[in-house]
Each structure stands twice: as C-alpha cells, then as structure tokens.
C-alpha cells in the first residue's frame, strides 16, 4: 500500500509558514488523521520528494525567490505553472534550511530517503546557487528555529555556488554517467540534508529516473 502526500511541508497548517498555509496536515500527521495510528506504525519506507530548486504558488514568503536569470530560467524549463490555478510559480535556488525544517515536519529521520526531482531543469547553467543557511538579526541559522511568515520575511539567504553543466541528462539512468557538475550537485545536497538520495528525476517521463543509490 502506497500513501502519497499532496502538499509541500511548508503548507502544513500546524508547522508551516502561517498564515500562508493550507487547511490540513500535510505530513505523517495527515496519514494518522486519515487512517489511524496503525497505518503510521506500519510504515516500512519513507521517501521525501524534493525539487532541485525552490518553488511556490501564490502569496507567502519564499526566501530564495529569484527575479533574475535563474528564476526565469527554471520556471520556463521546468514548466512551473500551478496545476489548478494556472498561475506561474515563483522560483528560486534550493533552500536547504527550509528543506531541513520540512524534513522535521514530515517526521523523516536519518534512515529515510530523498527523491531529488527535476535535476534536468538545471542543465545549461554556468553556476548554481544553493542556500545553505539563513541570516537573521546577525545570527546564522542552518536550521531555522521557526518558519512563520514574520520570521521568513526577515531572513537573508546565505549562498554557496556550485559549477553547472551543459549536457542533456534526460537519457541518463546511472549516477556514474552524469556530468561532473550534476554529480557534485547531488552529493552536495545529500550532505546538506543528511539523508541518502536514492532517486534522482532527470526528465518528464515516468522512466526518466536514476534509481541507483547515491553513496
């Protein structure tokens, strides 16, 4: 039996960027609410899906939102339009503090896995920014103490820049065959999150994935 969540962690009504949230639990708490405690206790494997960059639809804080080349590039290449609203999604670099916080929200521990999706969208960039921490009132936070809208609107993302790659990776099915820049990006994200990336999405089609565990 497979359970699939429907919203991002930061839309979690209890722990997300309030008041810009949905009206329900989007984490494992939602599973408990819908199916009872036995369903949660019987979970054998948890895979958390994370995009290779950050997106958001509508209002609310998005610390890494980029209005320049990077944001426009991934929006166009990634087809970033709201499924129901039809609105263009707001886009920006990968936000490690937000993802770390989100992993805590969904209850993912060190043994759970990451599916890093839409890596192919980043192909063609000379360098790729990654937010590794927030600066807030002169303090640096790798993991934020809270993620309400008031806090998020006051943070300054701290970036590291990784080399990009030019190759089309949509036909690649093995980690070893990826360009050097793509492999470095995956391993960098894996280290930042402290969880194994065991699935990498490299295209739009169902089979455009790399399943080989990344070590």
TIRO-2110 file (N, C-alpha, C; in Angstrom, 1 decimal):
// TIRO-2110
0.9, -1.2, 0.0, N, 1, A
0.0, 0.0, 0.0, CA, 1, A
0.9, 1.2, 0.0, C, 1, A
0.6, 2.2, -0.9, N, 2, A
1.4, 3.4, -1.0, CA, 2, A
0.6, 4.6, -0.6, C, 2, A
1.1, 5.4, 0.3, N, 3, A
0.4, 6.7, 0.6, CA, 3, A
1.2, 7.8, 0.0, C, 3, A
0.5, 8.7, -0.7, N, 4, A
1.2, 9.8, -1.3, CA, 4, A
0.6, 11.1, -0.8, C, 4, A
1.5, 12.0, -0.3, N, 5, A
1.1, 13.3, 0.2, CA, 5, A
0.7, 14.3, -1.0, C, 5, A
0.1, 15.4, -0.6, N, 6, A
-0.4, 16.2, -1.7, CA, 6, A
0.1, 17.7, -1.7, C, 6, A
0.7, 18.1, -0.6, N, 7, A
1.2, 19.5, -0.4, CA, 7, A
2.6, 19.5, 0.1, C, 7, A
3.3, 20.6, -0.1, N, 8, A
4.6, 20.7, 0.4, CA, 8, A
4.6, 20.9, 1.9, C, 8, A
5.7, 20.6, 2.6, N, 9, A
5.8, 20.7, 4.1, CA, 9, A
5.5, 22.1, 4.6, C, 9, A
5.9, 23.1, 3.9, N, 10, A
5.8, 24.5, 4.4, CA, 10, A
4.3, 25.0, 4.3, C, 10, A
3.4, 24.1, 3.7, N, 11, A
2.0, 24.5, 3.7, CA, 11, A
1.3, 23.8, 4.9, C, 11, A
2.0, 23.1, 5.7, N, 12, A
1.5, 22.3, 6.9, CA, 12, A
0.8, 23.3, 7.8, C, 12, A
-0.5, 23.1, 8.1, N, 13, A
-1.3, 24.0, 8.9, CA, 13, A
-0.8, 24.3, 10.3, C, 13, A
-0.2, 23.2, 10.9, N, 14, A
0.3, 23.4, 12.2, CA, 14, A
1.8, 23.9, 12.3, C, 14, A
2.6, 23.6, 11.3, N, 15, A
4.0, 23.9, 11.4, CA, 15, A
4.6, 24.7, 10.3, C, 15, A
3.8, 25.1, 9.3, N, 16, A
4.2, 25.7, 8.1, CA, 16, A
4.3, 27.2, 8.3, C, 16, A
4.4, 28.0, 7.1, N, 17, A
4.7, 29.4, 7.1, CA, 17, A
3.3, 30.1, 7.3, C, 17, A
2.7, 29.9, 8.5, N, 18, A
1.5, 30.5, 8.9, CA, 18, A
1.6, 32.1, 8.8, C, 18, A
0.5, 32.8, 8.2, N, 19, A
-0.8, 32.2, 7.8, CA, 19, A
-0.9, 31.8, 6.4, C, 19, A
0.2, 31.6, 5.7, N, 20, A
0.2, 31.2, 4.3, CA, 20, A
0.3, 29.7, 4.2, C, 20, A
-0.7, 29.0, 4.7, N, 21, A
-0.7, 27.6, 4.7, CA, 21, A
-2.0, 27.0, 4.1, C, 21, A
-2.0, 25.7, 3.9, N, 22, A
-3.3, 25.1, 3.6, CA, 22, A
-4.0, 24.8, 4.9, C, 22, A
-5.2, 24.2, 4.8, N, 23, A
-6.0, 24.0, 6.0, CA, 23, A
-5.9, 22.6, 6.7, C, 23, A
-5.0, 21.8, 6.2, N, 24, A
-4.9, 20.4, 6.8, CA, 24, A
-3.4, 20.1, 7.1, C, 24, A
-3.2, 19.0, 7.8, N, 25, A
-1.9, 18.5, 8.0, CA, 25, A
-1.4, 17.8, 6.7, C, 25, A
-0.1, 18.1, 6.3, N, 26, A
0.4, 17.6, 5.1, CA, 26, A
1.6, 16.6, 5.3, C, 26, A
1.8, 16.3, 6.6, N, 27, A
2.9, 15.4, 7.0, CA, 27, A
2.4, 14.1, 7.4, C, 27, A
3.2, 13.3, 8.1, N, 28, A
2.7, 12.0, 8.5, CA, 28, A
1.5, 12.1, 9.5, C, 28, A
1.4, 13.3, 10.1, N, 29, A
0.2, 13.6, 10.9, CA, 29, A
-1.1, 13.5, 10.1, C, 29, A
-1.0, 13.9, 8.8, N, 30, A
-2.2, 13.7, 8.0, CA, 30, A
-2.6, 12.3, 7.7, C, 30, A
-1.6, 11.4, 7.6, N, 31, A
-1.8, 10.0, 7.5, CA, 31, A
-2.5, 9.4, 8.7, C, 31, A
-2.0, 9.8, 9.9, N, 32, A
-2.6, 9.4, 11.1, CA, 32, A
-4.0, 9.8, 11.2, C, 32, A
-4.3, 11.0, 10.8, N, 33, A
-5.6, 11.6, 10.9, CA, 33, A
-6.6, 10.9, 10.0, C, 33, A
-6.1, 10.5, 8.8, N, 34, A
-7.0, 9.9, 7.8, CA, 34, A
-7.2, 8.4, 8.0, C, 34, A
-6.1, 7.7, 8.5, N, 35, A
-6.1, 6.2, 8.5, CA, 35, A
-5.9, 5.6, 9.9, C, 35, A
-5.6, 6.4, 10.9, N, 36, A
-5.4, 5.9, 12.2, CA, 36, A
-4.0, 5.6, 12.5, C, 36, A
-3.7, 5.3, 13.8, N, 37, A
-2.4, 5.1, 14.3, CA, 37, A
-1.7, 3.8, 13.7, C, 37, A
-2.5, 2.8, 13.5, N, 38, A
-2.0, 1.5, 12.9, CA, 38, A
-1.3, 1.8, 11.6, C, 38, A
-1.9, 2.6, 10.8, N, 39, A
-1.3, 2.9, 9.4, CA, 39, A
0.1, 3.5, 9.6, C, 39, A
0.2, 4.5, 10.5, N, 40, A
1.5, 5.1, 10.7, CA, 40, A
2.6, 4.2, 11.3, C, 40, A
2.2, 3.4, 12.2, N, 41, A
3.1, 2.4, 12.9, CA, 41, A
3.6, 1.4, 11.9, C, 41, A
2.9, 1.1, 10.9, N, 42, A
3.2, 0.0, 10.0, CA, 42, A
4.1, 0.5, 8.8, C, 42, A
4.4, 1.8, 8.7, N, 43, A
5.2, 2.3, 7.6, CA, 43, A
6.6, 1.6, 7.6, C, 43, A
6.9, 1.2, 6.4, N, 44, A
8.2, 0.5, 6.2, CA, 44, A
9.2, 1.4, 5.5, C, 44, A
8.8, 2.3, 4.7, N, 45, A
9.7, 3.1, 3.9, CA, 45, A
9.2, 4.5, 3.7, C, 45, A
10.0, 5.5, 3.9, N, 46, A
9.5, 6.9, 3.7, CA, 46, A
10.5, 7.5, 2.7, C, 46, A
9.9, 8.0, 1.6, N, 47, A
10.7, 8.8, 0.6, CA, 47, A
10.1, 10.2, 0.5, C, 47, A
11.0, 11.2, 0.7, N, 48, A
10.5, 12.5, 0.7, CA, 48, A
11.0, 13.1, -0.6, C, 48, A
10.0, 13.7, -1.4, N, 49, A
10.2, 14.2, -2.7, CA, 49, A
10.6, 15.7, -2.5, C, 49, A
11.8, 16.0, -3.1, N, 50, A
12.3, 17.4, -3.0, CA, 50, A
12.8, 17.8, -4.4, C, 50, A
12.3, 19.0, -4.8, N, 51, A
12.8, 19.6, -6.1, CA, 51, A
14.2, 20.0, -6.0, C, 51, A
14.9, 20.1, -7.2, N, 52, A
16.3, 20.5, -7.2, CA, 52, A
16.4, 22.0, -7.1, C, 52, A
15.3, 22.7, -7.0, N, 53, A
15.2, 24.2, -6.8, CA, 53, A
14.0, 24.5, -6.0, C, 53, A
13.7, 25.7, -5.7, N, 54, A
12.6, 26.0, -4.8, CA, 54, A
11.4, 26.6, -5.6, C, 54, A
10.2, 26.3, -5.3, N, 55, A
9.0, 26.9, -6.0, CA, 55, A
7.9, 27.2, -4.9, C, 55, A
7.1, 28.1, -5.3, N, 56, A
5.9, 28.4, -4.5, CA, 56, A
4.8, 29.0, -5.4, C, 56, A
3.5, 28.7, -5.2, N, 57, A
2.4, 29.3, -5.9, CA, 57, A
1.7, 30.3, -5.0, C, 57, A
1.4, 31.5, -5.5, N, 58, A
0.6, 32.4, -4.7, CA, 58, A
1.5, 33.2, -3.7, C, 58, A
0.8, 33.7, -2.7, N, 59, A
1.4, 34.6, -1.7, CA, 59, A
2.3, 33.8, -0.7, C, 59, A
2.9, 34.5, 0.2, N, 60, A
3.7, 33.9, 1.3, CA, 60, A
5.1, 34.0, 1.0, C, 60, A
6.0, 33.9, 2.1, N, 61, A
7.4, 34.1, 1.9, CA, 61, A
8.1, 33.0, 1.2, C, 61, A
9.0, 33.4, 0.3, N, 62, A
9.9, 32.4, -0.4, CA, 62, A
11.3, 33.1, -0.3, C, 62, A
12.1, 32.8, 0.7, N, 63, A
13.4, 33.5, 0.9, CA, 63, A
14.3, 33.5, -0.3, C, 63, A
14.3, 32.4, -1.0, N, 64, A
15.3, 32.3, -2.1, CA, 64, A
14.7, 32.8, -3.5, C, 64, A
13.5, 33.4, -3.5, N, 65, A
12.9, 33.8, -4.7, CA, 65, A
13.8, 34.6, -5.6, C, 65, A
14.0, 34.3, -6.8, N, 66, A
14.9, 34.9, -7.7, CA, 66, A
14.1, 35.6, -8.9, C, 66, A
14.3, 36.9, -9.1, N, 67, A
13.6, 37.6, -10.1, CA, 67, A
14.4, 37.8, -11.4, C, 67, A
15.6, 37.2, -11.3, N, 68, A
16.5, 37.4, -12.4, CA, 68, A
16.6, 36.2, -13.3, C, 68, A
17.8, 35.9, -13.9, N, 69, A
18.0, 34.9, -14.8, CA, 69, A
17.7, 33.5, -14.3, C, 69, A
18.1, 33.2, -13.1, N, 70, A
17.9, 31.8, -12.5, CA, 70, A
16.4, 31.5, -12.4, C, 70, A
15.7, 32.4, -11.8, N, 71, A
14.3, 32.2, -11.6, CA, 71, A
13.5, 32.1, -12.8, C, 71, A
13.8, 32.9, -13.8, N, 72, A
13.1, 32.8, -15.1, CA, 72, A
13.5, 31.6, -15.9, C, 72, A
14.8, 31.2, -15.7, N, 73, A
15.3, 30.0, -16.5, CA, 73, A
14.6, 28.7, -16.0, C, 73, A
14.6, 28.5, -14.7, N, 74, A
14.0, 27.3, -14.2, CA, 74, A
12.4, 27.3, -14.3, C, 74, A
11.8, 28.4, -14.3, N, 75, A
10.4, 28.5, -14.4, CA, 75, A
10.0, 28.1, -15.9, C, 75, A
10.7, 28.5, -16.8, N, 76, A
10.4, 28.2, -18.2, CA, 76, A
10.8, 26.7, -18.5, C, 76, A
12.0, 26.3, -18.1, N, 77, A
12.4, 25.0, -18.4, CA, 77, A
11.7, 23.9, -17.6, C, 77, A
11.3, 24.3, -16.4, N, 78, A
10.6, 23.3, -15.6, CA, 78, A
9.1, 23.3, -15.7, C, 78, A
8.6, 24.2, -16.6, N, 79, A
7.1, 24.2, -16.8, CA, 79, A
6.4, 24.6, -15.5, C, 79, A
6.9, 25.5, -14.7, N, 80, A
6.4, 25.8, -13.4, CA, 80, A
5.2, 26.7, -13.4, C, 80, A
4.0, 26.0, -13.6, N, 81, A
2.7, 26.6, -13.6, CA, 81, A
1.8, 25.8, -12.6, C, 81, A
1.1, 26.5, -11.8, N, 82, A
0.2, 25.8, -10.8, CA, 82, A
-0.8, 24.9, -11.5, C, 82, A
-0.9, 23.7, -11.0, N, 83, A
-1.7, 22.6, -11.7, CA, 83, A
-3.2, 23.1, -11.8, C, 83, A
-3.7, 23.6, -10.7, N, 84, A
-5.1, 24.0, -10.7, CA, 84, A
-5.3, 25.5, -11.0, C, 84, A
-4.4, 26.4, -10.4, N, 85, A
-4.6, 27.8, -10.6, CA, 85, A
-4.2, 28.3, -11.9, C, 85, A
-3.2, 27.6, -12.6, N, 86, A
-2.7, 28.1, -13.9, CA, 86, A
-1.7, 29.2, -13.7, C, 86, A
-1.4, 29.6, -12.5, N, 87, A
-0.5, 30.7, -12.2, CA, 87, A
0.9, 30.3, -12.3, C, 87, A
1.8, 31.2, -12.8, N, 88, A
3.2, 30.9, -12.9, CA, 88, A
3.7, 30.8, -11.4, C, 88, A
4.5, 29.7, -11.2, N, 89, A
5.1, 29.6, -9.9, CA, 89, A
6.3, 30.5, -9.7, C, 89, A
6.5, 30.9, -8.4, N, 90, A
7.6, 31.7, -8.1, CA, 90, A
8.8, 30.7, -7.9, C, 90, A
10.0, 31.1, -8.3, N, 91, A
11.1, 30.1, -8.4, CA, 91, A
12.3, 30.7, -7.8, C, 91, A
13.2, 29.9, -7.3, N, 92, A
14.5, 30.3, -6.7, CA, 92, A
15.4, 29.1, -6.5, C, 92, A
16.6, 29.4, -6.0, N, 93, A
17.6, 28.3, -5.7, CA, 93, A
17.1, 27.4, -4.6, C, 93, A
17.7, 26.2, -4.5, N, 94, A
17.5, 25.3, -3.5, CA, 94, A
17.7, 25.9, -2.1, C, 94, A
16.7, 25.7, -1.2, N, 95, A
16.7, 26.3, 0.1, CA, 95, A
16.9, 25.2, 1.2, C, 95, A
18.1, 24.9, 1.5, N, 96, A
18.4, 23.9, 2.5, CA, 96, A
17.8, 24.1, 3.9, C, 96, A
17.8, 25.3, 4.4, N, 97, A
17.2, 25.5, 5.8, CA, 97, A
15.7, 25.1, 5.7, C, 97, A
15.0, 25.6, 4.7, N, 98, A
13.6, 25.2, 4.6, CA, 98, A
13.4, 23.7, 4.4, C, 98, A
14.2, 23.1, 3.6, N, 99, A
14.0, 21.7, 3.4, CA, 99, A
14.4, 20.9, 4.7, C, 99, A
15.4, 21.3, 5.4, N, 100, A
15.7, 20.6, 6.7, CA, 100, A
14.6, 20.8, 7.7, C, 100, A
14.0, 22.0, 7.7, N, 101, A
12.8, 22.2, 8.6, CA, 101, A
11.7, 21.3, 8.2, C, 101, A
11.5, 21.3, 6.8, N, 102, A
10.4, 20.5, 6.3, CA, 102, A
10.5, 19.0, 6.6, C, 102, A
11.8, 18.5, 6.5, N, 103, A
12.0, 17.1, 6.9, CA, 103, A
11.6, 16.8, 8.3, C, 103, A
11.9, 17.8, 9.2, N, 104, A
11.5, 17.6, 10.6, CA, 104, A
9.9, 17.6, 10.7, C, 104, A
9.3, 18.4, 9.9, N, 105, A
7.8, 18.5, 10.0, CA, 105, A
7.2, 17.2, 9.6, C, 105, A
7.7, 16.6, 8.5, N, 106, A
7.1, 15.3, 8.0, CA, 106, A
7.6, 14.1, 8.8, C, 106, A
8.5, 14.3, 9.7, N, 107, A
8.9, 13.2, 10.6, CA, 107, A
9.9, 12.3, 10.0, C, 107, A
10.7, 12.8, 9.0, N, 108, A
11.7, 12.0, 8.3, CA, 108, A
13.0, 11.9, 9.2, C, 108, A
13.4, 10.7, 9.5, N, 109, A
14.7, 10.6, 10.3, CA, 109, A
15.8, 10.3, 9.4, C, 109, A
17.0, 10.0, 9.9, N, 110, A
18.2, 9.8, 9.2, CA, 110, A
18.2, 8.6, 8.3, C, 110, A
17.3, 7.7, 8.5, N, 111, A
17.2, 6.5, 7.7, CA, 111, A
16.3, 6.6, 6.5, C, 111, A
15.5, 7.7, 6.5, N, 112, A
14.6, 7.9, 5.4, CA, 112, A
15.3, 8.4, 4.2, C, 112, A
14.6, 8.4, 3.0, N, 113, A
15.3, 8.7, 1.8, CA, 113, A
14.8, 10.0, 1.1, C, 113, A
15.6, 10.5, 0.2, N, 114, A
15.2, 11.7, -0.6, CA, 114, A
15.1, 11.3, -2.0, C, 114, A
14.0, 11.8, -2.7, N, 115, A
13.9, 11.7, -4.1, CA, 115, A
14.1, 13.2, -4.6, C, 115, A
15.2, 13.4, -5.3, N, 116, A
15.6, 14.7, -5.8, CA, 116, A
15.1, 14.8, -7.3, C, 116, A
14.1, 15.6, -7.5, N, 117, A
13.4, 15.7, -8.8, CA, 117, A
13.8, 16.9, -9.6, C, 117, A
13.6, 16.8, -10.9, N, 118, A
13.8, 17.8, -11.9, CA, 118, A
15.2, 18.4, -12.0, C, 118, A
16.1, 17.5, -11.8, N, 119, A
17.5, 17.9, -11.9, CA, 119, A
17.9, 18.3, -13.3, C, 119, A
17.2, 17.8, -14.3, N, 120, A
17.5, 18.1, -15.7, CA, 120, A
17.2, 19.6, -16.0, C, 120, A
16.3, 20.2, -15.2, N, 121, A
15.9, 21.6, -15.4, CA, 121, A
17.1, 22.5, -15.2, C, 121, A
18.1, 22.1, -14.4, N, 122, A
19.3, 22.9, -14.1, CA, 122, A
20.3, 22.8, -15.2, C, 122, A
20.2, 21.9, -16.1, N, 123, A
21.2, 21.8, -17.2, CA, 123, A
21.3, 23.1, -18.0, C, 123, A
22.5, 23.5, -18.3, N, 124, A
22.7, 24.7, -19.1, CA, 124, A
23.1, 25.9, -18.3, C, 124, A
23.1, 25.8, -17.0, N, 125, A
23.5, 27.0, -16.1, CA, 125, A
25.0, 26.9, -15.9, C, 125, A
25.7, 28.1, -15.9, N, 126, A
27.1, 28.1, -15.6, CA, 126, A
27.4, 27.8, -14.2, C, 126, A
26.6, 28.4, -13.3, N, 127, A
26.8, 28.2, -11.9, CA, 127, A
25.4, 28.1, -11.2, C, 127, A
25.3, 27.4, -10.1, N, 128, A
24.1, 27.1, -9.5, CA, 128, A
24.1, 27.5, -8.0, C, 128, A
23.3, 28.5, -7.6, N, 129, A
23.4, 28.9, -6.2, CA, 129, A
22.5, 27.9, -5.3, C, 129, A
23.0, 27.7, -4.1, N, 130, A
22.3, 26.9, -3.1, CA, 130, A
22.3, 27.7, -1.8, C, 130, A
21.1, 27.8, -1.2, N, 131, A
21.0, 28.5, 0.1, CA, 131, A
21.4, 27.5, 1.1, C, 131, A
22.4, 27.7, 1.9, N, 132, A
22.9, 26.8, 2.9, CA, 132, A
22.5, 27.2, 4.3, C, 132, A
22.1, 28.5, 4.5, N, 133, A
21.7, 28.9, 5.8, CA, 133, A
20.9, 30.3, 5.7, C, 133, A
20.3, 30.7, 6.8, N, 134, A
19.6, 32.0, 6.9, CA, 134, A
20.4, 32.9, 7.8, C, 134, A
20.5, 34.2, 7.5, N, 135, A
21.0, 35.1, 8.4, CA, 135, A
19.8, 36.0, 8.9, C, 135, A
19.6, 36.0, 10.2, N, 136, A
18.5, 36.7, 10.8, CA, 136, A
19.0, 37.5, 12.1, C, 136, A
18.9, 38.8, 12.0, N, 137, A
19.4, 39.6, 13.1, CA, 137, A
20.8, 39.2, 13.6, C, 137, A
21.7, 39.2, 12.7, N, 138, A
23.1, 38.9, 12.9, CA, 138, A
23.5, 37.5, 13.3, C, 138, A
22.5, 36.6, 13.3, N, 139, A
22.8, 35.2, 13.6, CA, 139, A
22.6, 34.4, 12.4, C, 139, A
23.4, 33.3, 12.3, N, 140, A
23.3, 32.4, 11.2, CA, 140, A
22.5, 31.1, 11.6, C, 140, A
21.5, 30.7, 10.8, N, 141, A
20.7, 29.5, 11.2, CA, 141, A
20.8, 28.5, 10.0, C, 141, A
21.5, 27.4, 10.2, N, 142, A
21.5, 26.3, 9.2, CA, 142, A
20.1, 25.7, 9.2, C, 142, A
19.5, 25.6, 10.4, N, 143, A
18.1, 25.1, 10.6, CA, 143, A
17.4, 26.2, 11.4, C, 143, A
16.3, 26.8, 10.8, N, 144, A
15.6, 27.9, 11.4, CA, 144, A
14.9, 27.4, 12.7, C, 144, A
14.8, 28.2, 13.7, N, 145, A
14.1, 27.9, 14.9, CA, 145, A
12.5, 27.9, 14.7, C, 145, A
12.1, 28.6, 13.7, N, 146, A
10.7, 28.6, 13.4, CA, 146, A
10.6, 29.0, 11.9, C, 146, A
9.3, 28.9, 11.4, N, 147, A
9.2, 29.2, 9.9, CA, 147, A
7.9, 29.9, 9.7, C, 147, A
7.4, 30.7, 10.6, N, 148, A
6.3, 31.5, 10.4, CA, 148, A
6.6, 32.7, 9.4, C, 148, A
5.6, 33.3, 8.8, N, 149, A
5.8, 34.3, 7.8, CA, 149, A
6.7, 35.5, 8.3, C, 149, A
6.4, 35.9, 9.5, N, 150, A
7.1, 37.0, 10.1, CA, 150, A
8.7, 36.8, 10.1, C, 150, A
9.0, 35.6, 10.6, N, 151, A
10.4, 35.2, 10.6, CA, 151, A
11.0, 35.1, 9.2, C, 151, A
10.3, 34.5, 8.3, N, 152, A
10.9, 34.2, 7.0, CA, 152, A
11.0, 35.5, 6.2, C, 152, A
10.2, 36.5, 6.4, N, 153, A
10.3, 37.7, 5.7, CA, 153, A
11.5, 38.6, 6.1, C, 153, A
12.1, 38.2, 7.3, N, 154, A
13.2, 38.9, 7.8, CA, 154, A
14.6, 38.3, 7.6, C, 154, A
14.6, 37.1, 6.9, N, 155, A
15.9, 36.4, 6.8, CA, 155, A
16.6, 36.8, 5.5, C, 155, A
17.9, 36.6, 5.5, N, 156, A
18.7, 36.8, 4.3, CA, 156, A
19.4, 35.5, 4.0, C, 156, A
19.1, 34.9, 2.8, N, 157, A
19.7, 33.6, 2.4, CA, 157, A
21.2, 33.7, 2.3, C, 157, A
21.9, 32.7, 2.8, N, 158, A
23.4, 32.7, 2.6, CA, 158, A
23.7, 31.6, 1.5, C, 158, A
24.4, 32.0, 0.5, N, 159, A
24.5, 31.1, -0.7, CA, 159, A
25.9, 30.6, -0.8, C, 159, A
26.0, 29.3, -1.4, N, 160, A
27.2, 28.8, -1.9, CA, 160, A
26.9, 28.5, -3.4, C, 160, A
27.9, 28.6, -4.3, N, 161, A
27.7, 28.5, -5.7, CA, 161, A
28.5, 27.3, -6.2, C, 161, A
27.8, 26.4, -6.9, N, 162, A
28.3, 25.2, -7.4, CA, 162, A
28.5, 25.3, -9.0, C, 162, A
29.4, 24.6, -9.6, N, 163, A
29.6, 24.7, -11.0, CA, 163, A
28.4, 23.9, -11.7, C, 163, A
27.9, 24.5, -12.8, N, 164, A
26.8, 23.9, -13.5, CA, 164, A
27.4, 22.9, -14.5, C, 164, A
26.5, 22.5, -15.5, N, 165, A
26.8, 21.5, -16.5, CA, 165, A
26.0, 21.9, -17.8, C, 165, A
26.5, 21.6, -18.9, N, 166, A
25.8, 21.9, -20.2, CA, 166, A
25.1, 20.7, -20.8, C, 166, A
25.4, 19.5, -20.4, N, 167, A
24.9, 18.3, -21.1, CA, 167, A
23.4, 18.1, -20.8, C, 167, A
22.8, 17.5, -21.8, N, 168, A
21.4, 17.0, -21.6, CA, 168, A
21.4, 15.7, -20.8, C, 168, A
20.8, 15.6, -19.7, N, 169, A
20.9, 14.4, -18.8, CA, 169, A
19.6, 13.6, -18.8, C, 169, A
18.6, 13.9, -19.7, N, 170, A
17.3, 13.3, -19.7, CA, 170, A
17.4, 11.8, -20.1, C, 170, A
18.5, 11.4, -20.8, N, 171, A
18.6, 10.0, -21.2, CA, 171, A
19.5, 9.2, -20.3, C, 171, A
20.0, 9.8, -19.2, N, 172, A
21.0, 9.1, -18.3, CA, 172, A
20.2, 8.3, -17.3, C, 172, A
20.6, 7.1, -17.0, N, 173, A
20.0, 6.2, -16.0, CA, 173, A
20.9, 5.7, -14.9, C, 173, A
22.2, 6.1, -15.0, N, 174, A
23.1, 5.7, -13.9, CA, 174, A
23.8, 7.0, -13.4, C, 174, A
24.0, 7.0, -12.1, N, 175, A
24.6, 8.1, -11.4, CA, 175, A
26.0, 8.4, -12.0, C, 175, A
26.8, 7.3, -12.2, N, 176, A
28.1, 7.4, -12.7, CA, 176, A
28.2, 8.1, -14.1, C, 176, A
27.1, 8.1, -14.9, N, 177, A
27.1, 8.6, -16.2, CA, 177, A
26.8, 10.1, -16.2, C, 177, A
26.4, 10.7, -15.1, N, 178, A
26.1, 12.1, -15.1, CA, 178, A
27.3, 13.0, -15.2, C, 178, A
27.1, 14.2, -15.7, N, 179, A
28.2, 15.1, -15.8, CA, 179, A
28.8, 15.4, -14.4, C, 179, A
30.0, 15.8, -14.4, N, 180, A
30.7, 16.1, -13.1, CA, 180, A
29.9, 17.1, -12.2, C, 180, A
29.4, 18.1, -12.8, N, 181, A
28.7, 19.2, -12.1, CA, 181, A
27.4, 18.6, -11.5, C, 181, A
26.7, 17.8, -12.2, N, 182, A
25.5, 17.2, -11.7, CA, 182, A
25.7, 16.3, -10.6, C, 182, A
26.7, 15.5, -10.7, N, 183, A
27.1, 14.6, -9.6, CA, 183, A
27.5, 15.4, -8.3, C, 183, A
28.2, 16.4, -8.5, N, 184, A
28.7, 17.2, -7.4, CA, 184, A
27.5, 17.9, -6.7, C, 184, A
26.5, 18.3, -7.5, N, 185, A
25.3, 19.0, -7.0, CA, 185, A
24.5, 18.0, -6.1, C, 185, A
24.3, 16.8, -6.6, N, 186, A
23.5, 15.8, -5.9, CA, 186, A
24.2, 15.5, -4.6, C, 186, A
25.5, 15.2, -4.6, N, 187, A
26.3, 14.9, -3.4, CA, 187, A
26.3, 16.1, -2.4, C, 187, A
26.3, 17.3, -2.9, N, 188, A
26.3, 18.5, -2.0, CA, 188, A
24.9, 18.6, -1.3, C, 188, A
23.8, 18.4, -2.1, N, 189, A
22.5, 18.4, -1.5, CA, 189, A
22.4, 17.3, -0.4, C, 189, A
22.8, 16.1, -0.8, N, 190, A
22.8, 15.0, 0.1, CA, 190, A
23.5, 15.3, 1.4, C, 190, A
24.7, 15.9, 1.4, N, 191, A
25.4, 16.2, 2.6, CA, 191, A
24.7, 17.3, 3.4, C, 191, A
24.1, 18.3, 2.7, N, 192, A
23.4, 19.3, 3.4, CA, 192, A
22.2, 18.8, 4.2, C, 192, A
21.5, 17.8, 3.6, N, 193, A
20.3, 17.3, 4.2, CA, 193, A
20.5, 16.1, 5.2, C, 193, A
21.7, 15.5, 5.1, N, 194, A
22.0, 14.4, 6.0, CA, 194, A
21.2, 13.1, 5.7, C, 194, A
20.6, 13.0, 4.5, N, 195, A
19.8, 11.8, 4.2, CA, 195, A
20.3, 11.3, 2.8, C, 195, A
20.2, 10.0, 2.6, N, 196, A
20.6, 9.4, 1.3, CA, 196, A
19.6, 9.8, 0.2, C, 196, A
20.1, 10.3, -0.9, N, 197, A
19.3, 10.5, -2.1, CA, 197, A
19.4, 9.2, -2.9, C, 197, A
18.2, 8.5, -3.0, N, 198, A
18.2, 7.2, -3.6, CA, 198, A
17.4, 7.2, -5.0, C, 198, A
16.8, 8.4, -5.3, N, 199, A
16.1, 8.5, -6.6, CA, 199, A
16.4, 9.9, -7.1, C, 199, A
16.8, 10.0, -8.3, N, 200, A
17.0, 11.3, -9.0, CA, 200, A
16.1, 11.4, -10.2, C, 200, A
15.3, 12.4, -10.3, N, 201, A
14.5, 12.7, -11.5, CA, 201, A
15.3, 13.5, -12.5, C, 201, A
15.3, 13.0, -13.8, N, 202, A
16.1, 13.6, -14.8, CA, 202, A
15.3, 14.0, -16.1, C, 202, A
14.0, 13.9, -15.9, N, 203, A
13.1, 14.2, -17.1, CA, 203, A
11.7, 14.1, -16.8, C, 203, A
10.8, 14.4, -17.8, N, 204, A
9.4, 14.4, -17.6, CA, 204, A
8.7, 13.0, -17.6, C, 204, A
9.4, 12.1, -18.3, N, 205, A
8.7, 10.8, -18.4, CA, 205, A
8.9, 9.9, -17.2, C, 205, A
8.0, 8.9, -17.1, N, 206, A
8.0, 8.0, -15.9, CA, 206, A
9.3, 7.3, -15.7, C, 206, A
9.9, 7.0, -16.8, N, 207, A
11.2, 6.2, -16.6, CA, 207, A
12.4, 7.1, -16.6, C, 207, A
12.3, 8.4, -16.5, N, 208, A
13.4, 9.3, -16.5, CA, 208, A
13.9, 9.5, -15.1, C, 208, A
14.4, 8.4, -14.5, N, 209, A
14.8, 8.4, -13.1, CA, 209, A
16.1, 7.6, -13.0, C, 209, A
16.9, 8.0, -12.0, N, 210, A
18.1, 7.2, -11.6, CA, 210, A
17.8, 6.6, -10.3, C, 210, A
17.8, 5.3, -10.2, N, 211, A
17.4, 4.6, -9.0, CA, 211, A
18.6, 4.1, -8.2, C, 211, A
19.8, 4.1, -8.9, N, 212, A
21.0, 3.6, -8.2, CA, 212, A
21.2, 4.5, -7.0, C, 212, A
21.4, 3.9, -5.8, N, 213, A
21.6, 4.7, -4.6, CA, 213, A
22.9, 5.5, -4.7, C, 213, A
22.8, 6.7, -4.3, N, 214, A
23.9, 7.6, -4.3, CA, 214, A
24.7, 7.5, -3.0, C, 214, A
26.0, 7.2, -3.1, N, 215, A
26.8, 7.0, -1.9, CA, 215, A
27.7, 8.2, -1.6, C, 215, A
END
